[in-house]
Amino acid sequence: METETAGIAASGATGGCLCGAVRFVVAGPIGPAAYCHCSDCRRTTGSAFNVSIGVPVTSFALLSGTPKGFTATAESGNALTRHFCPDCGAPLYTSSPHHPDRIFVKAGAFDDHAVVAPAHQSWMRSRVAWAGIDPDLPAYDRDRPAESGA
């Protein structure tokens, strides 16, 4: 990905990594997001699933920093390159020669979470049983309060 921003609207959806070293912009409309439950996405996120948004390569531009990439053959049999910040390790996007005109930006990397609108789930056969969050679990607006006497 080029760091040049020519042709990228300043009003596009922006995002970046945890430490701020890598920043990006996506110009134009943001399409629907998707949940992926494959084992590769679980391992790369360290969670139960991945949520990403496919965008045209031509609408994506790096504003700062240079992500590092790791390429492996996924459960699908396709080569996938996972791009992440070399400083903080935050996952940013995925690319594949199977989809050369698109990249898949990690939903959590966007500054405005309102641009994320999941439309479907894939690799349900790999879904972990504990992926759903029990609505009866205790919930806190912020951090869990400290236990009394602990």
C-alpha positions in Angstrom: 0.0 0.0 0.0 1.3 3.4 -0.9 1.6 6.1 1.8 0.7 8.7 -0.8 -2.8 10.1 -0.3 -3.5 11.6 -3.8 -7.1 11.2 -4.7 -8.2 10.3 -1.2 -10.9 12.5 0.3 -10.0 14.1 3.6 -13.5 13.2 4.8 -13.0 9.5 4.4 -13.2 7.0 7.3 -10.0 7.0 9.2 -8.3 4.5 11.5 -5.1 3.1 12.8 -3.3 1.0 15.3 -3.2 1.1 19.1 0.0 3.2 19.4 -0.9 5.6 16.5 2.2 4.8 14.4 0.1 3.5 11.5 -2.8 5.5 10.3 -5.1 5.0 7.2 -8.0 6.4 5.4 -10.7 4.8 3.3 -12.3 7.1 0.8 -15.9 6.6 -0.4 -18.6 4.4 1.0 -17.8 1.8 3.6 -19.5 -1.5 2.7 -21.0 -4.1 5.1 -18.8 -5.9 7.6 -18.6 -9.6 8.1 -17.9 -11.9 11.0 -15.4 -14.7 10.3 -15.2 -17.7 12.6 -12.3 -19.6 10.9 -9.5 -20.8 13.1 -7.0 -18.4 11.3 -9.1 -15.4 12.2 -9.5 -16.6 15.8 -5.7 -17.0 16.1 -4.8 -13.6 14.5 -7.3 -11.7 16.6 -6.8 -13.7 19.8 -10.6 -13.8 20.1 -13.6 -15.8 19.1 -13.9 -14.3 15.6 -12.8 -11.5 13.3 -14.9 -8.6 12.0 -13.7 -6.9 8.9 -14.9 -4.7 6.1 -13.9 -5.4 2.5 -13.0 -2.2 0.7 -11.5 -1.5 -2.8 -7.7 -1.3 -2.7 -8.1 2.0 -4.7 -10.0 3.6 -1.8 -7.5 2.7 0.9 -4.4 4.7 1.7 -1.8 4.7 4.4 -1.4 8.1 6.0 1.6 7.2 8.2 3.7 4.3 9.2 4.5 1.0 7.4 2.6 -2.1 8.5 4.4 -5.4 8.7 2.9 -8.4 7.0 2.7 -12.1 7.7 1.5 -14.5 4.9 0.2 -18.0 5.5 -2.2 -20.4 3.8 -5.6 -20.1 5.5 -8.1 -22.7 6.3 -9.7 -21.8 2.9 -6.6 -22.8 1.1 -5.9 -19.2 0.0 -2.8 -17.3 0.9 -3.6 -14.4 3.2 -1.3 -11.6 4.3 -2.2 -10.2 7.7 -1.0 -6.6 8.0 -0.3 -5.2 11.5 1.6 -2.4 13.3 5.3 -3.4 13.8 5.4 -1.4 17.0 2.2 -2.4 18.9 1.2 -5.5 17.0 -2.4 -4.2 16.4 -4.0 -6.0 13.4 -5.0 -3.6 10.6 -6.1 -5.3 7.4 -5.8 -8.5 5.4 -4.9 -8.9 1.7 -5.0 -11.9 -0.6 -4.1 -12.6 -4.2 -7.4 -14.4 -4.3 -9.1 -10.9 -4.0 -6.4 -8.6 -5.6 -8.9 -5.6 -5.9 -10.0 -5.7 -2.2 -8.5 -5.5 1.2 -10.3 -6.4 4.4 -9.9 -3.8 7.1 -10.3 -4.9 10.7 -13.5 -3.3 12.1 -11.8 -2.4 15.4 -9.1 -0.3 13.6 -11.6 2.3 12.4 -11.8 5.5 14.5 -15.6 5.7 14.2 -17.2 2.4 15.2 -20.5 3.6 13.6 -19.1 2.8 10.1 -19.2 -0.9 11.0 -22.4 -2.7 10.1 -22.1 -6.5 10.0 -24.2 -8.2 7.3 -23.2 -11.9 7.6 -21.0 -14.5 9.2 -18.8 -17.1 7.5 -17.0 -20.2 8.5 -19.7 -21.2 11.0 -18.4 -24.7 11.0 -15.4 -23.4 12.9 -17.3 -21.3 15.3 -16.5 -21.8 19.0 -19.4 -22.7 21.3 -18.6 -19.8 23.7 -18.7 -17.1 21.1 -22.1 -15.8 22.1 -22.2 -13.5 25.1 -24.7 -14.6 27.8 -27.0 -11.6 28.3 -27.3 -12.6 32.0 -23.6 -12.1 32.7 -22.9 -9.1 35.0 -22.1 -6.1 32.8 -20.3 -2.8 33.6 -20.3 0.5 31.7 -16.6 0.7 32.3 -14.1 -1.5 34.2 -15.4 -4.0 36.7 -15.4 -2.5 40.2 -12.9 -3.8 42.7 -14.1 -6.5 45.0 -14.9 -5.4 48.6 -12.2 -6.4 51.0 -9.8 -7.6 48.3 
